[in-house]
Amino acid sequence: MRPRDTTTAWQGEKIGAGGALRELFMFVLPKDNPEMLTRILVALGLIGLARVGTIVTPLAYGWLVDHVAGGDNTFDITVMWWLLGAYAVARVSRQIFDEGSEYAFARVAQRAVHGAALTTFRYLHSLSLKFHLDRQTGGLNRAIDRGAKGMEFLLNFALLEVMPLMIELVLVAGVMWGLFGFGYALITMLTVAVYVTYTLMLTEWRIQFRRRMNEADETAASRAVDSLINYETVKYFNAEEQEADKYSNALSRYENAAVRSRTSLSLVNVGQGVIISIGLMLVMGLAGHDIHAGKLSIGSFVVVNTYLIQLYLPLNFLGFIYREIRQSLADMERMFSLLLETRDVVDTGDAGELDIKGGSIDFENVVFSYGPRGVLRGLDLKVEAGKRVAIVGPSGAGKSTISRLLFRFYDPEEGEIRIDGQPINAVTQHSLRSAIAVVPQDTVLFNTTIADNIAYGRPNATLAEVREAAHMASLDKFISNLPDGYDTMVGERGLKLSGGEKQRVAIARAIIKRPAIFLFDEATSALDTHTEKEIQHSLDTISTGRTTLMIAHRLSTVVNCDEIFVLDKGRIIERGNHADLLAKGGAYNAMWTRQSDTRDILTVTSD
């Protein structure tokens, strides 16, 4: 798949059925895997052999009937057994070759689904933070899941069901024309043509109900995921019934769409039954006249009837197959359309690796806004290599936005951000983010063990290194009191841990990364005063000699920084160390005075 940076597909542009099929073809026949083409050709050959068995089976049965019905003068027990053997071999060969084709093609289908789902998953991770803030995770997950299943269905049914049916139809019509006359072939083909036309027209009409079902299903899934993820919030506000009502409304829309879809299916089934019955009646009536005229034998009558039943039975599933193929195409379109989403933050073609010399950071005249809301207005900020610098200011001043820009979750609208003199938009995002470790204000953990969550900062870390990082984050004593120790599961998003425990895991995760630059975004906001002092001491130790950028609201955490920048309305209004800023009597002094009434500041000043 070649993702393109165009307008947002989810909001408007769609890849279309033709585009989805082209992308599907690329995953089915990748240039670097010729084995897939070989498997497809083998599957097609086996399908052809299976259809030969399908044609021979009724003929062998008809010959057997004529031989047995011939009377004592013509009956030969040896011939009968030979005919029975031919009939049995023809029947079993069809099954063997059909199963063989499925075996040969199974790897092709699964490999294509694997490749497409993985490509989409990777591309979603490459999109900017803006995309993910605007989307519902439950809906995205359902789109990928249904798209992958749609691919699997389309591949299996197109090759293993629809194609064999088309081949069988042509072969049956040819055999009936050759053995019994043009009239039999004409009635058979006309019946099939009317049946297919009727089925496709009504199925196309019914797709609107299926589409509404899927939209309602996706809405219900997103509603359920959002509610369950925010379980604690629901409990805080006694909102169980409110959430249940919203979920019920979504399910009601699905229920109504599903009822319309199911009742409309009855019209399709009845019409199909009428068409097949008329076709059978006409062909069997024609065969009866030919038997009466002496043109056909009883065995030929049986052959005609067997061919028709053998041909018409798969047609009963045609509506289902067509509807599912159409739906599979729609699901694939939605999944592949995600790959047309605009990547706001991309590496340039000549982007190189970030060369860390000391880790200096420089924001020069940076302008950034979230839509109409301006956040940074010509920000100038310089952090010297190896220094510990803090950014403080009121909520909404743009402190966290600075960290997001430094990580290139967004690109500034104007200005430039440099690390060691290198513009960060001129280096690869991977090398940039490898050089920075962040402890975010809101720590979210994966639903796995404590050890795995700590080692996420460096997956190849040893258990000894994990333990060392936990010790430096003052987490080891807590872990040692757990029955399962480092193998303790933290729960969904780390809900089994307290806020302070989660934040210490985040600190250990940052420590084990061994970065050139530390970024602490309210890194101790969830800790008590005693633990905050311990963690602050650890942070001072681990960040020694490394460039450290601290974003803080609690001023007690930044008093030892080399320099403090006071941010307000997207601009630096004061700068200096703690003592200098207090002496100025400006905004920083006012913030310190307000916070000095809190217990944390009193504790620090008394020390």
KEFIPA-326673 format. One record per residue (C-alpha): chain; residue number from 1; residue in three letters; x, y, z. Coordinates in pm, whole numbers, plus 50000, padded with zeros to 5 digits. Layout:
BEGIN
A NUM Ala X Y Z
...
***
This chain:
BEGIN
A 1 Met 50000 50000 50000
A 2 Arg 50131 50343 49910
A 3 Pro 49973 50591 50153
A 4 Arg 49910 50932 50008
A 5 Asp 49895 51262 50189
A 6 Thr 49563 51392 50066
A 7 Thr 49246 51523 50223
A 8 Thr 49096 51335 50512
A 9 Ala 48936 51020 50374
A 10 Trp 48731 50946 50684
A 11 Gln 48559 51281 50654
A 12 Gly 48505 51278 50278
A 13 Glu 48740 51110 50033
A 14 Lys 48698 50737 49991
A 15 Ile 48927 50502 49810
A 16 Gly 48633 50352 49617
A 17 Ala 48557 49989 49531
A 18 Gly 48801 49990 49240
A 19 Gly 49079 50134 49453
A 20 Ala 49008 49885 49731
A 21 Leu 49032 49595 49485
A 22 Arg 49360 49730 49347
A 23 Glu 49507 49749 49694
A 24 Leu 49373 49401 49771
A 25 Phe 49547 49268 49460
A 26 Met 49877 49417 49580
A 27 Phe 49851 49228 49908
A 28 Val 49743 48904 49737
A 29 Leu 50031 48912 49490
A 30 Pro 50320 49094 49660
A 31 Lys 50624 49137 49437
A 32 Asp 50857 49001 49700
A 33 Asn 50667 48673 49751
A 34 Pro 50629 48461 49433
A 35 Glu 50498 48171 49643
A 36 Met 50156 48338 49653
A 37 Leu 50122 48330 49272
A 38 Thr 50216 47962 49271
A 39 Arg 49953 47886 49534
A 40 Ile 49686 48073 49337
A 41 Leu 49765 47883 49017
A 42 Val 49758 47549 49204
A 43 Ala 49423 47643 49359
A 44 Leu 49278 47732 49018
A 45 Gly 49397 47401 48872
A 46 Leu 49238 47205 49155
A 47 Ile 48914 47399 49116
A 48 Gly 48907 47302 48747
A 49 Leu 48959 46934 48833
A 50 Ala 48684 46951 49095
A 51 Arg 48442 47089 48837
A 52 Val 48527 46802 48603
A 53 Gly 48428 46568 48884
A 54 Thr 48105 46764 48922
A 55 Ile 48019 46710 48554
A 56 Val 48111 46342 48549
A 57 Thr 47914 46247 48863
A 58 Pro 47558 46288 48716
A 59 Leu 47667 46117 48391
A 60 Ala 47800 45814 48580
A 61 Tyr 47481 45805 48784
A 62 Gly 47267 45821 48467
A 63 Trp 47464 45539 48301
A 64 Leu 47419 45332 48616
A 65 Val 47043 45391 48615
A 66 Asp 47013 45294 48246
A 67 His 47219 44980 48303
A 68 Val 47014 44868 48604
A 69 Ala 46684 44954 48431
A 70 Gly 46779 44761 48118
A 71 Gly 46648 44430 48254
A 72 Asp 46799 44081 48282
A 73 Asn 46900 44066 47916
A 74 Thr 47144 44356 47941
A 75 Phe 47237 44357 48313
A 76 Asp 47598 44273 48394
A 77 Ile 47708 44273 48756
A 78 Thr 48069 44354 48663
A 79 Val 47967 44655 48458
A 80 Met 47744 44770 48742
A 81 Trp 48037 44767 48984
A 82 Trp 48256 44951 48736
A 83 Leu 47985 45218 48699
A 84 Leu 47941 45237 49074
A 85 Gly 48316 45280 49112
A 86 Ala 48321 45557 48853
A 87 Tyr 48030 45729 49029
A 88 Ala 48202 45703 49369
A 89 Val 48539 45822 49235
A 90 Ala 48376 46120 49061
A 91 Arg 48196 46222 49381
A 92 Val 48497 46189 49610
A 93 Ser 48734 46352 49361
A 94 Arg 48524 46667 49365
A 95 Gln 48552 46687 49742
A 96 Ile 48924 46608 49741
A 97 Phe 49005 46870 49479
A 98 Asp 48782 47133 49648
A 99 Glu 48954 47075 49981
A 100 Gly 49291 47083 49807
A 101 Ser 49212 47421 49651
A 102 Glu 49115 47559 49992
A 103 Tyr 49437 47427 50141
A 104 Ala 49646 47584 49865
A 105 Phe 49469 47920 49885
A 106 Ala 49434 47949 50265
A 107 Arg 49788 48088 50308
A 108 Val 49728 48345 50033
A 109 Ala 49415 48481 50198
A 110 Gln 49558 48490 50548
A 111 Arg 49886 48648 50434
A 112 Ala 49696 48921 50249
A 113 Val 49476 48991 50553
A 114 His 49786 48997 50774
A 115 Gly 49965 49242 50545
A 116 Ala 49670 49478 50503
A 117 Ala 49579 49490 50872
A 118 Leu 49942 49543 50972
A 119 Thr 49990 49817 50712
A 120 Thr 49680 49999 50837
A 121 Phe 49783 49958 51201
A 122 Arg 50130 50099 51130
A 123 Tyr 49988 50386 50929
A 124 Leu 49750 50483 51209
A 125 His 50051 50504 51441
A 126 Ser 50222 50731 51187
A 127 Leu 49935 50982 51187
A 128 Ser 49953 51296 51397
A 129 Leu 49807 51335 51744
A 130 Lys 49533 51554 51594
A 131 Phe 49388 51260 51402
A 132 His 49367 51041 51711
A 133 Leu 49218 51317 51925
A 134 Asp 48941 51361 51667
A 135 Arg 48859 50989 51633
A 136 Gln 48699 50726 51855
A 137 Thr 48926 50431 51920
A 138 Gly 48638 50182 51924
A 139 Gly 48527 50290 51575
A 140 Leu 48881 50269 51434
A 141 Asn 48935 49925 51582
A 142 Arg 48603 49803 51443
A 143 Ala 48686 49945 51097
A 144 Ile 49018 49755 51085
A 145 Asp 48860 49438 51220
A 146 Arg 48573 49441 50971
A 147 Gly 48802 49539 50686
A 148 Ala 49033 49243 50757
A 149 Lys 48740 49003 50784
A 150 Gly 48593 49150 50466
A 151 Met 48918 49079 50282
A 152 Glu 48919 48720 50402
A 153 Phe 48556 48667 50301
A 154 Leu 48601 48828 49961
A 155 Leu 48911 48628 49876
A 156 Asn 48770 48294 49990
A 157 Phe 48426 48331 49837
A 158 Ala 48541 48496 49514
A 159 Leu 48790 48218 49435
A 160 Leu 48638 47919 49611
A 161 Glu 48265 47981 49564
A 162 Val 48183 48227 49286
A 163 Met 48444 48118 49034
A 164 Pro 48362 47744 49066
A 165 Leu 47993 47829 49025
A 166 Met 48060 48022 48703
A 167 Ile 48277 47743 48565
A 168 Glu 48015 47483 48656
A 169 Leu 47737 47685 48492
A 170 Val 47924 47703 48161
A 171 Leu 48017 47333 48172
A 172 Val 47664 47220 48259
A 173 Ala 47511 47433 47983
A 174 Gly 47763 47292 47735
A 175 Val 47703 46930 47840
A 176 Met 47323 46967 47830
A 177 Trp 47339 47129 47486
A 178 Gly 47567 46857 47355
A 179 Leu 47381 46560 47505
A 180 Phe 47019 46669 47516
A 181 Gly 46974 46966 47284
A 182 Phe 46979 47344 47269
A 183 Gly 46642 47384 47445
A 184 Tyr 46772 47240 47772
A 185 Ala 47075 47467 47773
A 186 Leu 46863 47771 47684
A 187 Ile 46610 47716 47964
A 188 Thr 46890 47653 48214
A 189 Met 47079 47967 48118
A 190 Leu 46765 48183 48111
A 191 Thr 46660 48056 48454
A 192 Val 47001 48134 48595
A 193 Ala 47006 48477 48428
A 194 Val 46663 48573 48568
A 195 Tyr 46756 48432 48908
A 196 Val 47085 48626 48923
A 197 Thr 46926 48951 48799
A 198 Tyr 46642 48930 49050
A 199 Thr 46878 48842 49335
A 200 Leu 47128 49118 49262
A 201 Met 46861 49386 49220
A 202 Leu 46689 49307 49549
A 203 Thr 47016 49254 49731
A 204 Glu 47138 49593 49610
A 205 Trp 46817 49744 49744
A 206 Arg 46869 49568 50077
A 207 Ile 47227 49693 50120
A 208 Gln 47098 50023 50257
A 209 Phe 46957 49836 50556
A 210 Arg 47284 49648 50609
A 211 Arg 47477 49973 50591
A 212 Arg 47255 50126 50857
A 213 Met 47310 49814 51067
A 214 Asn 47688 49855 51045
A 215 Glu 47677 50225 51125
A 216 Ala 47458 50156 51427
A 217 Asp 47684 49867 51529
A 218 Glu 47991 50091 51510
A 219 Thr 47819 50361 51711
A 220 Ala 47717 50110 51977
A 221 Ala 48070 49966 51992
A 222 Ser 48226 50311 52029
A 223 Arg 47975 50402 52297
A 224 Ala 48049 50083 52490
A 225 Val 48428 50121 52463
A 226 Asp 48420 50485 52575
A 227 Ser 48196 50402 52868
A 228 Leu 48398 50102 52988
A 229 Ile 48732 50282 52948
A 230 Asn 48596 50561 53167
A 231 Tyr 48452 50318 53423
A 232 Glu 48568 50520 53722
A 233 Thr 48422 50844 53589
A 234 Val 48088 50671 53536
A 235 Lys 48094 50554 53897
A 236 Tyr 48199 50894 54031
A 237 Phe 47886 51056 53887
A 238 Asn 47639 50767 53935
A 239 Ala 47597 50768 53559
A 240 Glu 47536 50395 53508
A 241 Glu 47178 50448 53391
A 242 Gln 47277 50742 53175
A 243 Glu 47541 50530 53002
A 244 Ala 47299 50239 52973
A 245 Asp 47040 50468 52810
A 246 Lys 47294 50592 52554
A 247 Tyr 47402 50236 52480
A 248 Ser 47038 50126 52459
A 249 Asn 46962 50402 52208
A 250 Ala 47251 50287 51992
A 251 Leu 47135 49925 52017
A 252 Ser 46778 50030 51932
A 253 Arg 46898 50186 51607
A 254 Tyr 47082 49862 51531
A 255 Glu 46773 49658 51623
A 256 Asn 46545 49854 51388
A 257 Ala 46791 49830 51100
A 258 Ala 46842 49457 51163
A 259 Val 46465 49390 51161
A 260 Arg 46423 49573 50829
A 261 Ser 46717 49380 50686
A 262 Arg 46578 49044 50796
A 263 Thr 46219 49103 50681
A 264 Ser 46332 49226 50339
A 265 Leu 46526 48900 50303
A 266 Ser 46198 48708 50295
A 267 Leu 46105 48883 49969
A 268 Val 46434 48773 49817
A 269 Asn 46394 48410 49929
A 270 Val 46035 48376 49803
A 271 Gly 46120 48523 49462
A 272 Gln 46422 48296 49426
A 273 Gly 46209 47990 49507
A 274 Val 45952 48085 49244
A 275 Ile 46216 48133 48971
A 276 Ile 46392 47804 49046
A 277 Ser 46064 47613 49057
A 278 Ile 45955 47748 48718
A 279 Gly 46293 47662 48565
A 280 Leu 46286 47307 48703
A 281 Met 45931 47260 48587
A 282 Leu 46010 47368 48230
A 283 Val 46325 47156 48195
A 284 Met 46174 46846 48354
A 285 Gly 45861 46888 48143
A 286 Leu 46075 46906 47829
A 287 Ala 46262 46594 47941
A 288 Gly 45931 46414 48002
A 289 His 45815 46490 47647
A 290 Asp 46145 46359 47506
A 291 Ile 46117 46039 47710
A 292 His 45761 45991 47586
A 293 Ala 45885 46043 47230
A 294 Gly 46166 45792 47287
A 295 Lys 46440 46050 47252
A 296 Leu 46569 46020 47611
A 297 Ser 46617 45731 47849
A 298 Ile 46524 45721 48219
A 299 Gly 46893 45764 48300
A 300 Ser 46908 46081 48090
A 301 Phe 46605 46213 48279
A 302 Val 46791 46150 48603
A 303 Val 47102 46322 48466
A 304 Val 46905 46634 48371
A 305 Asn 46739 46651 48711
A 306 Thr 47071 46598 48894
A 307 Tyr 47247 46866 48690
A 308 Leu 46976 47119 48764
A 309 Ile 46960 47049 49136
A 310 Gln 47339 47044 49154
A 311 Leu 47351 47381 48978
A 312 Tyr 47059 47550 49152
A 313 Leu 47153 47460 49509
A 314 Pro 47459 47691 49519
A 315 Leu 47244 47966 49369
A 316 Asn 47041 47970 49691
A 317 Phe 47342 48135 49853
A 318 Leu 47398 48382 49572
A 319 Gly 47212 48663 49748
A 320 Phe 47408 48603 50065
A 321 Ile 47737 48585 49875
A 322 Tyr 47666 48900 49673
A 323 Arg 47552 49093 49980
A 324 Glu 47854 48985 50179
A 325 Ile 48089 49062 49891
A 326 Arg 47938 49409 49858
A 327 Gln 47962 49457 50232
A 328 Ser 48316 49323 50231
A 329 Leu 48405 49577 49964
A 330 Ala 48249 49853 50173
A 331 Asp 48443 49738 50481
A 332 Met 48765 49719 50279
A 333 Glu 48702 50068 50140
A 334 Arg 48668 50202 50491
A 335 Met 48984 50031 50612
A 336 Phe 49193 50127 50308
A 337 Ser 49052 50482 50318
A 338 Leu 49225 50522 50653
A 339 Leu 49549 50502 50454
A 340 Leu 49446 50819 50270
A 341 Glu 49431 51018 50592
A 342 Thr 49659 51319 50590
A 343 Arg 49987 51274 50772
A 344 Asp 50043 51618 50917
A 345 Val 50387 51529 51049
A 346 Val 50610 51348 50799
A 347 Asp 50981 51290 50752
A 348 Thr 51131 51463 50452
A 349 Gly 51295 51250 50187
A 350 Asp 51643 51360 50293
A 351 Ala 51579 51341 50669
A 352 Gly 51886 51217 50854
A 353 Glu 51953 51082 51200
A 354 Leu 51964 51325 51492
A 355 Asp 52326 51371 51600
A 356 Ile 52328 51435 51972
A 357 Lys 52630 51634 52086
A 358 Gly 52504 51779 52413
A 359 Gly 52128 51807 52382
A 360 Ser 52071 52182 52358
A 361 Ile 51714 52286 52271
A 362 Asp 51617 52603 52088
A 363 Phe 51265 52731 52012
A 364 Glu 51291 53028 51778
A 365 Asn 50983 53246 51711
A 366 Val 50752 52944 51730
A 367 Val 50385 53004 51648
A 368 Phe 50123 52732 51699
A 369 Ser 49747 52708 51741
A 370 Tyr 49481 52443 51782
A 371 Gly 49244 52546 51506
A 372 Pro 49117 52897 51584
A 373 Arg 49268 52893 51936
A 374 Gly 49614 53043 51936
A 375 Val 49850 52888 52191
A 376 Leu 50212 52989 52121
A 377 Arg 50271 53336 51982
A 378 Gly 50631 53381 51875
A 379 Leu 50789 53170 52149
A 380 Asp 51165 53205 52198
A 381 Leu 51319 52952 52435
A 382 Lys 51674 52822 52465
A 383 Val 51791 52536 52686
A 384 Glu 52165 52488 52703
A 385 Ala 52309 52138 52686
A 386 Gly 52320 51961 53022
A 387 Lys 52114 52229 53199
A 388 Arg 51794 52179 53399
A 389 Val 51530 52425 53285
A 390 Ala 51171 52464 53400
A 391 Ile 50867 52611 53228
A 392 Val 50593 52734 53459
A 393 Gly 50278 52932 53410
A 394 Pro 49901 52925 53446
A 395 Ser 49682 52655 53288
A 396 Gly 49633 52711 52916
A 397 Ala 49956 52906 52880
A 398 Gly 50097 52647 52637
A 399 Lys 50332 52448 52861
A 400 Ser 50224 52099 52748
A 401 Thr 50208 52220 52388
A 402 Ile 50584 52282 52405
A 403 Ser 50644 51917 52493
A 404 Arg 50420 51800 52209
A 405 Leu 50602 52020 51960
A 406 Leu 50940 51899 52086
A 407 Phe 50828 51539 52024
A 408 Arg 50691 51643 51683
A 409 Phe 50338 51535 51757
A 410 Tyr 50269 51858 51571
A 411 Asp 50476 52090 51354
A 412 Pro 50475 52463 51433
A 413 Glu 50298 52696 51195
A 414 Glu 50588 52937 51204
A 415 Gly 50937 52935 51349
A 416 Glu 51182 52654 51406
A 417 Ile 51274 52406 51680
A 418 Arg 51634 52282 51693
A 419 Ile 51828 52027 51898
A 420 Asp 52204 52078 51892
A 421 Gly 52150 52319 51604
A 422 Gln 51962 52061 51393
A 423 Pro 51602 52151 51292
A 424 Ile 51389 51865 51425
A 425 Asn 51179 51862 51106
A 426 Ala 51497 51777 50914
A 427 Val 51572 51459 51110
A 428 Thr 51378 51134 51136
A 429 Gln 51105 51120 51396
A 430 His 51242 50787 51519
A 431 Ser 51586 50928 51595
A 432 Leu 51432 51239 51753
A 433 Arg 51207 51046 51988
A 434 Ser 51481 50798 52071
A 435 Ala 51682 51085 52216
A 436 Ile 51405 51210 52447
A 437 Ala 51238 51039 52744
A 438 Val 50916 51187 52874
A 439 Val 50722 51146 53196
A 440 Pro 50375 51272 53103
A 441 Gln 50126 51434 53334
A 442 Asp 49865 51165 53262
A 443 Thr 50034 50826 53278
A 444 Val 49862 50542 53092
A 445 Leu 49998 50190 53129
A 446 Phe 49948 49878 52920
A 447 Asn 49747 49590 53064
A 448 Thr 50051 49373 53130
A 449 Thr 50305 49328 53410
A 450 Ile 50488 49602 53598
A 451 Ala 50818 49473 53455
A 452 Asp 50686 49492 53099
A 453 Asn 50558 49845 53153
A 454 Ile 50894 49962 53288
A 455 Ala 51088 49784 53012
A 456 Tyr 50866 49946 52749
A 457 Gly 51119 50230 52748
A 458 Arg 51383 49982 52627
A 459 Pro 51240 49638 52534
A 460 Asn 51579 49465 52540
A 461 Ala 51648 49570 52900
A 462 Thr 51739 49295 53146
A 463 Leu 51546 49230 53466
A 464 Ala 51841 49369 53663
A 465 Glu 51813 49696 53468
A 466 Val 51437 49701 53527
A 467 Arg 51498 49657 53900
A 468 Glu 51757 49936 53899
A 469 Ala 51517 50175 53724
A 470 Ala 51243 50083 53972
A 471 His 51481 50152 54260
A 472 Met 51573 50495 54122
A 473 Ala 51202 50574 54087
A 474 Ser 51139 50467 54451
A 475 Leu 50916 50190 54324
A 476 Asp 51109 49885 54441
A 477 Lys 50973 49880 54798
A 478 Phe 50616 49889 54671
A 479 Ile 50685 49609 54422
A 480 Ser 50856 49391 54682
A 481 Asn 50535 49391 54891
A 482 Leu 50326 49258 54600
A 483 Pro 50261 48880 54593
A 484 Asp 50365 48857 54228
A 485 Gly 50635 49123 54245
A 486 Tyr 50742 49245 53902
A 487 Asp 50497 48999 53742
A 488 Thr 50197 49185 53888
A 489 Met 49939 49278 53625
A 490 Val 49854 49649 53634
A 491 Gly 49507 49621 53478
A 492 Glu 49344 49815 53195
A 493 Arg 49533 50145 53158
A 494 Gly 49701 50069 53492
A 495 Leu 49380 50103 53694
A 496 Lys 49504 49858 53960
A 497 Leu 49772 50109 54062
A 498 Ser 49727 50441 54234
A 499 Gly 49806 50766 54054
A 500 Gly 50139 50797 54234
A 501 Glu 50235 50437 54161
A 502 Lys 50155 50481 53793
A 503 Gln 50362 50798 53780
A 504 Arg 50659 50623 53939
A 505 Val 50630 50346 53679
A 506 Ala 50639 50619 53412
A 507 Ile 50950 50766 53573
A 508 Ala 51120 50424 53579
A 509 Arg 51022 50377 53215
A 510 Ala 51189 50707 53127
A 511 Ile 51499 50623 53332
A 512 Ile 51555 50289 53161
A 513 Lys 51542 50455 52819
A 514 Arg 51876 50628 52893
A 515 Pro 51799 50937 52684
A 516 Ala 52005 51244 52605
A 517 Ile 51714 51472 52698
A 518 Phe 51462 51435 52980
A 519 Leu 51119 51593 52957
A 520 Phe 50916 51596 53279
A 521 Asp 50559 51714 53229
A 522 Glu 50422 51750 53584
A 523 Ala 50624 51436 53666
A 524 Thr 50544 51445 54039
A 525 Ser 50193 51588 54029
A 526 Ala 50033 51267 54162
A 527 Leu 50278 51214 54450
A 528 Asp 50258 51300 54817
A 529 Thr 50510 51543 54967
A 530 His 50741 51277 55114
A 531 Thr 50750 51067 54795
A 532 Glu 50786 51382 54587
A 533 Lys 51108 51466 54772
A 534 Glu 51243 51116 54711
A 535 Ile 51149 51126 54344
A 536 Gln 51282 51479 54306
A 537 His 51616 51365 54445
A 538 Ser 51613 51070 54201
A 539 Leu 51526 51299 53912
A 540 Asp 51810 51531 54006
A 541 Thr 52046 51233 54013
A 542 Ile 51944 51073 53683
A 543 Ser 51927 51403 53496
A 544 Thr 52274 51517 53601
A 545 Gly 52471 51598 53289
A 546 Arg 52162 51558 53068
A 547 Thr 51948 51833 52926
A 548 Thr 51629 51842 53130
A 549 Leu 51312 52031 53051
A 550 Met 51059 52041 53336
A 551 Ile 50703 52154 53281
A 552 Ala 50552 52223 53620
A 553 His 50259 52376 53795
A 554 Arg 50384 52299 54147
A 555 Leu 50673 52542 54191
A 556 Ser 50833 52339 54470
A 557 Thr 50962 52100 54204
A 558 Val 51160 52362 54010
A 559 Val 51340 52564 54278
A 560 Asn 51672 52393 54201
A 561 Cys 51655 52440 53825
A 562 Asp 51932 52634 53652
A 563 Glu 51677 52856 53483
A 564 Ile 51301 52902 53501
A 565 Phe 51087 53040 53220
A 566 Val 50748 53189 53307
A 567 Leu 50502 53135 53023
A 568 Asp 50180 53330 52981
A 569 Lys 49954 53341 52675
A 570 Gly 50212 53167 52461
A 571 Arg 50505 53398 52538
A 572 Ile 50794 53405 52785
A 573 Ile 50729 53692 53022
A 574 Glu 51002 53623 53281
A 575 Arg 51318 53416 53306
A 576 Gly 51584 53349 53566
A 577 Asn 51657 53121 53858
A 578 His 51428 53080 54158
A 579 Ala 51593 53345 54373
A 580 Asp 51616 53601 54092
A 581 Leu 51251 53559 53997
A 582 Leu 51136 53598 54356
A 583 Ala 51344 53911 54386
A 584 Lys 51182 54062 54076
A 585 Gly 50842 54053 54243
A 586 Gly 50668 53972 53916
A 587 Ala 50443 53692 53792
A 588 Tyr 50661 53413 53934
A 589 Asn 50667 53577 54275
A 590 Ala 50286 53607 54267
A 591 Met 50250 53238 54177
A 592 Trp 50489 53139 54458
A 593 Thr 50297 53351 54707
A 594 Arg 49966 53194 54610
A 595 Gln 50110 52844 54636
A 596 Ser 50288 52918 54964
A 597 Asp 49952 52881 55140
A 598 Thr 49940 52513 55042
A 599 Arg 50087 52238 55257
A 600 Asp 50344 52133 54994
A 601 Ile 50506 52474 54970
A 602 Leu 50506 52523 55344
A 603 Thr 50687 52191 55381
A 604 Val 50950 52291 55130
A 605 Thr 51009 52638 55279
A 606 Ser 51033 52499 55633
A 607 Asp 51307 52266 55518
***
